[in-house]
Amino acid sequence: MPADFPFDLLTGPKILSGFGSWEEEVYQDFLAFQQGALSEDDLKQKYVSTVWRSWPWTCPA
């Protein structure tokens, strides 16, 4: 992660999920991806197909 942010970034999945945007598991997966423990293909397979299919508007397949 770039070190030039003017503030500390939150990286605790439990804290981040407490803001109500996503479940803790999503943040755990994002952090695992950042750290190289989860591949881009695995991340896409888990989220891109399910998110786009559940979105309220029509998206290209």
Number of C-alpha atoms within 10 A of each C-alpha: 7 4 7 7 8 6 7 8 8 8 12 13 18 13 12 17 16 12 9 9 9 12 14 16 12 17 18 17 19 16 16 14 15 13 11 10 11 14 14 12 9 12 16 12 11 13 13 12 12 11 11 14 14 10 9 8 8 9 9 6 6
